[in-house]
Amino acid sequence: MQGRFARQVRVYPDEAQRRVLSASVYSSVKLDNAEGAATIHAWIDQYKPDLVIVDPLANFHVGDENVAQDMSKVTTALDDIRAKGVAVALVHHHGKGSTRSGNVGYKARGSSVLPGWYDSHMSLEWAEPQKTVRLRFELRHDQAPEDMILKLNPNTLLFEPQTDEASQISLVIATVRELGPSEAEQVGEHCGKTRQWASDWLNAAVDQQKLVRREGRPVIYSLFGQPTETTVIVNTNTADGPVRVWQDGVEVPYED
């Protein structure tokens, strides 16, 4: 851990490096018991930090992360830290099946207490597996920045923004993978960008045979092998009520 940290901070001056305390406590300090909280507050009083990073959150509490009451004890402890004028950053993991969630915050594993507590959320997800990651934002009190494609620099161990053509195409492909067959407007909105930006890069992905485009109105983009049409069937609650069918948002005749 010390070796990795030394590589990550080479770009910063010595004075900045001396202002970082890495307390490797091997999970022995817990936020949700009196002894652990007292230890953390003693550190804060001694070093007067601007930021406390809890990494990973799962190692620093004894409760069940799926139980709201248990996680409320953790967030209460974090609020006590923030009351001293200290910012708090949590490192946490996504839950299973989180790729199907369009809400950035609710990808977090465990109780919904956490996404209800934080002010800002940054989510790292694979764009191209094992190659690039997608950084997504959710801000409680401001407009969220645009999604970014990042790549880990193996020398500095820092994530660096990727703005080349391949990265933009990776971003729209990752979005279609998450949303399913989509229009350009949906992709742009999901990425925090314009419809025109999405249309340009979706069509570039089609030209490179990385996506399929279904012509007509609306124009739908999908991965190879993804169905390009969505059918929704709704039965009324009455015994003799009709069955109504929508395909790609348009009601079509029902055939039994």
N, C-alpha and C positions, 0 to 999 in steps of 0.2 A: 504494500500500500504506500509506504514512504517513497519507494522508487518511482511508482507511477505518478504520485503527487509532484515529485521533484521535476519530472519531465513536463507536467502540465503547466507549471508556474515559471518556466524559464523566461517567458516573454514579459514577466512582471518584475519590477525592481525589487531589490533585497528588502527594502522597507516594507513593501506590501506583503512579502512572504513572511516576514516576522510577525505580521498582524493576524496570522491564521493559527488557531489552536486546533489540532486534530486529536480529539479525545477518543482513542480507540478503546472503548470500554467493554467490547465483546459481549454486548447485550446485557451487561450486569446492571445497568441503570434503567429503570422503568419510569415512564412518565406518569403512570396511573397508580403509584403508591407513594406514600409520604416520604420515605427515605430517598427514593430516586429523584423526586421533585426537589427535595432539599439540596441534593448534590448539584443538580443543574442550576438552581438559583444561586448557589454558592459560587459556581464558575462564572455566572453572569455578573454577580456583584464584584468578583475579583478582576475579571478581564474586560468588562463593559463592552461586549461585542455589538456590532451593528446587525449582525445576522447569525441566527442559529440554524444549522442544517441537521435534520434528523434523517439518517440514511442507513438502512431502510426503515420505514416506520414500523413494519411488522416485528422488528427485533426489540422495540423499545416500549412494549406494553404487554400485559399479561392477560388481557381480556380476549374475547372472541370478536374478531373484526367484523363479523356478520351481525352482531347484536348492537342495536342502536344505543342501548344504555351503557354498554362497555365502551363504545367509541366516544360517547359523550364525555366520559371521564377523561379521555385523552385530549379532546379538543378543549375541555375546561382547563387542563394543565397548560396547554399551548396558549390559551388566552391569558393565563396568569403571566406567562413569559412576555407576551406582546404588551401587557399592561406596563412593563418596564421600558417601553419604547424600543423593543428589539423586534426585528422582522424574523419570521419563521418560515423556513422552506422544508417541505416534506418530500421525500423520495418514496414513491409507492409503486405498486405494480398493477397492471391491468387485470381484470377478471377474465375467466374463460368465456369465449364467445363475444368479447367486447368489440370485435371488429364490426359487428352488426349494429352497434349503437352509433347514431349520428351525433349524439351529444358528447362533447369532449370530456366533460367532468364525470359523467356517469359511466365512463369506461373503467374507472378505478375499482379495484377489488373491494368487496365488503359492503358495509352499511352505507346508506345514502347520507349519513351524518357528515362524512368528509366533504363531498361536493357541496353540501349545504353550508359548510363552514368557511372554505377558503375564499380569498379575493380573486386570485388569478390561478389559472391552470395551464400548464404546458405538457403536451402529450407527445411522446416519441413512439412512432410506429414504423414498421418496415415499409418502405416504398418499393424498392427492389430487394427481395430477401438476400441477406448477407452482403449487400452492397451499399445501399443508401437508406436513410431514414427520413421520415416525414415529420416535421415539427408542426403541431397544431396548437392553437391558443384559445382560451376562453377567459375573458376579463369581466369581472362583475361590474366595474364602474367605468369602463371605457370601451371604445370600439376595438375589437380584436384585430391584431395584425394579420397580414396574409400568411397562408401556409408557406413553409419553407422546406426545401430538400437539403439535407445535410449529409456529409460524409466524414467518417472518422479518419483523422490524419494519424497514421501509425507511428509517426515520429514524435509528434507533440501530444498525442492522445486527446486532442481537442476536436470537436465537431466543427467543420467549416462549411459555410453556405455554398451550394452548388447552383449556378444560374445558367448553365449551358443548356443547349437544346435537349440533350438526353435527359437532364434532370426535370425539365418542365413536362416532357412526355411521361416520365415516370410518375409525376404527380397526378396527371389526369388519369393514367391507368390505375393507380392506386385508389383514386376516388371512385372510378367505375367499378372496381373490384368490391369496394365497400358498399356503394349505393345500389349496385345492380344496374341493369340497362337504364341509361339516363339521357336527358337532353343537355345541351350545352349550358343552358341557364342554370340547371340544377348543379352541374359540376362547378361552374363558376361561383355560385353562391356558397357551395360547400367548402370551397378553397379560399373564400374571402376575396375573390377576384371578379373581373367583369365577364359577361357572357361572351364578348368578342375574344378575350384572352382564351377562354375555355374552348371556343369553337376553333380557333387557330391551332391549338395544340392537340385537340381531339382529331382534327383532320390530318395533322402531321402524323399522329399515331396510326391512323387508318392507312396513310400513304406508305408507312413502314410495315404494314400488315401486322400491327400489334393490337389493333381494335377492329371491330366490324361496325360499319355504318349502315343503318336501315334507312333507305331513302323514303321520301314522302313527308307528310306532316302529321305529327312532329318528327323531326330527324332524331333517331335513337342510336346511341353508341353503346356497344357491349363488348365484352371479352369473347374470344373464340370459344364456342361451346355454351355460352350463356344464352338463354332464351331471350329474344328481342321483343316479346309481347308479354304483357301481364294481364291475366284474366281474374276478375273478382266476381263471385257469384253470391247474391244476397237473397235469402228467403224472407218473406214477411212473416210476422208472428201469427197471423190468422191462418186458420186451417185451410181455407180455400184461396188464400192470397197468392198472387203471381210470384214467379221466380224472375228476378231481374239480373241481368248480366252486363258488366262493363269490361271492355277490353281496351287497354291503354287509355283509360279515362273516358271512353265513349261507350254509351249504352248500345248494345247490339241485340238483335232478336234471340230469344232463348229457344233452343231445340232440345227436346227431352231425349 
